Amino acid sequence: MATDSIPDFADDPAVKLWRSVSDEGIRLILANVWCGKCGHGVAIEDYTGSVVGGDLLLTGKCSDCHADVARVVEFH
């Protein structure tokens, strides 16, 4: 999974936050998203991001079952 490209994020602040995460951090975040349908951690696919309450909200699809998944990346 490539960490050098920025997906279609909703706004510039989301891009700025995402770029502040290390490549290793991005890799770990994208590979560890909880899927409620599968009941375990999965990779997120086809994700977008937006800033909510100062944190980055990633929304996308489960890599296993393609259900909707989300992950909050906190920036406090």
N, C-alpha and C positions, 0 to 999 in steps of 0.2 A: 504494500500500500504506500503510495508516494506521499511524502510529507512536504514536498517542495512546491506544490500548487495550492492555491486558495480556491475552495469551492465557491459556489454562488451564495455569498453571505448577504444578508438583508441590508447591511449598512456599513459605512466606513469604520465606525467604532468596533464592530465585530471583527473586521479584518485586522485592525490594530491589535486587539486583544489576542487573536489567534496567532499573529506573527510574533507576539511576545513569548510564546510557549516554545521551548526547545524542541528540536526534531525528535528526540527520545520521548519527551512528554507527549507530543502529538501522537507518536506511534502507540504509546500506552493508552492514551485516551480513546483513540479510534478502535483499539482492539478489545476494550473492556467496557461495554455498554450492557446494562441489564435488559433482557427481553422478558417481559411478563408472560408472554405466550410460551416461550421455550423453557422459562424457569431457570435460566443461567446466563452468564456473561457471554456476549457475542461481539463480533465486529459490527460497526455501523457502516452502512453503505448509502450512497446517494444522499449525503447529508448537506444541510444548510445550517447557517448560524445567525443568531441575532443576540443583541445585548438586552438582558432583562434584569433590572435591579442592580446593574453594575457587573453582572456575571454573564458569561457566554453560554447560551442555550443552543446545543446542537440537536437537531431533529433529523431523522432519516429512517432507514429501513434496516431490519435485522438481516444479517448476512445468511442466516440459516432458513428462517421461515418467511421473511419479507414483511413481517408485521411492523407497525410503526414503533419506533423507539426514540428515546431522548436521553441526553446526558447534559448535566449542568457542570460547567467548569468554573469554579469559584475564583474570584480575583479580589481578595480582601487584603 
